[in-house]
Structure formats: structure tokens, C-alpha cells
Amino acid sequence: MIRARPLLPLFALPLLLAASDAPAPLSAKAVKELAGRTAGDPVSCIQLTRIRSSEIVDATAVIYKESPRRWYVNQPDGGRCDMLNPRRIIITRTPSSQLCGNDMIMIAEADSPITYGACGLGKFVPYTR
């Protein structure tokens, strides 16, 4: 006699995969930095030529500032990257004029040749004032 295997795990898999695509909640520090700004729809890439500065908030967020009015928040792939630290810097190497989700950023000490490794980027969420 052939026994049917339970199908519940097969039905649950797409739900688990969809849940993992949702961004992790921003830290309290990131929320404080973004106070007074409104989030827009996430975008896959941003134009590096438009970015005036970047700021590591903490392990959960990097803010790319296009202007005083528009900032882009990137949460590392997976929701956090423990190498990100406000006292460190980001080194970006990309073959194009865009920075995109899934690109890798290097994390380094600000005044030293020490590098800590790389983090993968997630989507960019625009925040406007």
C-alpha cells in the first residue's frame, strides 16, 4: 500500500520564502534618524552620481543622502550586517554608475587599512521630507 506524504510542508514553503523577503524592522536609532520623513516604494538601484554622502546608522541600516529632501535607506541583505558600525566607512566598487541590491560593499576602518569584510545590499527605500 502506498502512503501519501503530508503536503503541509510543501504548502508552507512559499509562505516561509515570502516572509523572508520582507525587510526586517529598522532599529530605533534608524527610525530616529528618519523622523519627519515619509517612506516610498523600494527601488532596486540608485544612481551613484546623485549620492552626496552615506552614513552607517548601525548594523541594520545605511542611509544614502541624495539631497536634504531625499534619502535612501538600505537594509543589508538578511536584515543586518554586524560589521556595519557608525565609526567605520563603506568602500563601494561597481562597474556601473548604479548601486543595486545584491551589490557588495566593503566595510573598513576610517583611518586605517583594516577591512572587516563585505555585506550584501538589499533594496533601497526612498525617504522624503
N, C-alpha and C positions, 0 to 999 in steps of 0.2 A: 504494500500500500504506500502511495506517495503522499507525503505530508506537505502541506502548504506552509511556507515560511511566513512569519508575520511581516506584513507590509508597512507597518507603522514607521520603522526606521527609514524606509525609502521615502515616505511622505514627509517626514520631519526634516530630512536633509536639506531640501530647498529653503525651508524656513530658517534653519540654522545658518546657511550661507547668506541669505538675505540679511539676517540680523548682524552678521559680521561686517557687512558693507556700511552700516550706519556709523557715522562718526562718534567717537567717544565724547562724553561731555567735556566742555572746556573747564579748566581749573578755575578756582575762584580768582586767582591772580589775573588770568587771561580775561575773564568776564569783567573785572575791574578796569583793565586797560581799554576795553571796548565799550565802556559805559557811554551812553548817548549816541551810539551808532546802531544802524539797522542792518541786519544780515540780508544778503541777496542770495540768489541761486548759485550753487557751487559751479566753478568752471574748471576745466581740465588743465589749462595752461595760462600763464601770464607773460606779457612782453617784458623782457628784462630791461629794455631801453627806457621803459616808463617807470621803473622802480627807482626811487631816490634813496631808500635806506631799508635795512632789515633789522629786526630786533628779535632775539630769542627771549621769549617770555619765560618759559620753563620747559620741562620735558614733554609737555602736551601741545605747545603752540609756538609758531614762528609768525611774526607779523611782517609783511612786506608792504612798505608805505609807498604808494604811487603819488599821493598828494595829501595835503592836510584833510581833504574831503574824503578820499577813497583809500582804504587799506584792504589788503588781502590777508586772511588768516589761513595758515596751512597747519593741519594736524598731521604729524608723521604717520606714515602707513602703519597700521596697527594701533593707532591712538596715542602712542607715546614713544619717545626715544630718550632713554635715560642719559645718553651722552650730551643732550642739549642742556645748556646751562647759561644763564644770562651773562656770566663772566667770560664766556667763550665766543668764538666767531664762526661764521659759516664760510666755507670755500665752495664756490659753485663753478663747475666746469660743464658746459653744454655745447654741443656742436651747432646749435641754432641760437636765434635771438629770443627763444622762449624757454621758460622754466615750466616743466609739466609734472603732474602727478606721476609717480613711479620713477622720476629722476632721483639720483642720489646726491646728497650734499655731504661734504666732509666737515667734520667738527674739529676745531683746532683751538689751542691756547692763544690768546690775543697777542702776547708779546714774546712768543716762543715758537720754536719749530715743532713743538709737540702736537701730534694729531691723535685723536681718540678713536677715529673710525668714521663710519658713514651711516646715514639714516636715509631711508626712502621717504619721499614726499607723498602726501595724499592730495586730495582736491583742494582748490583754493576757493575760499568763501569771501566774496567781497563784502566789506562793511562800509557804509557811507554815513555821513553826517548831514 
